[in-house]
Amino acid sequence: MPASTILTVTSDETFLGLLRQQLRDQEGRRGRMIVAGSMDEASSLLATACARLIVVHWTGDSASYEQLDRLLWATSVLARRTPVLVIAERYRTDQATMMYRMGVSEYISRTHHLDQLARVFAAYLHPVAMAAG
């Protein structure tokens, strides 16, 4: 199985450590992470990164819905659409609703759902093959 690449949007070193550990747990040494400092930078990296998953660290002061919308649009024009996982600091129902309507694949929070991160990573890094029928 080829290595999985995750494109991550964050500048938080603690958050990066958490994602690196999760990627190691899922992929061992084969996993690769590309870190972008902004969603605009991530959008420009999409064509060459060949990421299997995009993880956006959503903080109120460093992100906007407009930036996220541009990133989601950039994923929609790829040959293979890349799922976008947003991890917010705190869960907000209104924010989750807005992001799902925009096209985000998953929305979880560090305070409420961090225990589900392994399951979410596994679903996108190791999808179950559909049986031919």
Summary of the structure (lengths in Angstrom):
residues: 133
radius of gyration: 14.2
end to end distance: 23.8
largest distance: 48.3
contacts: 367
relative contact order: 0.17
helix: 47%
strand: 19%
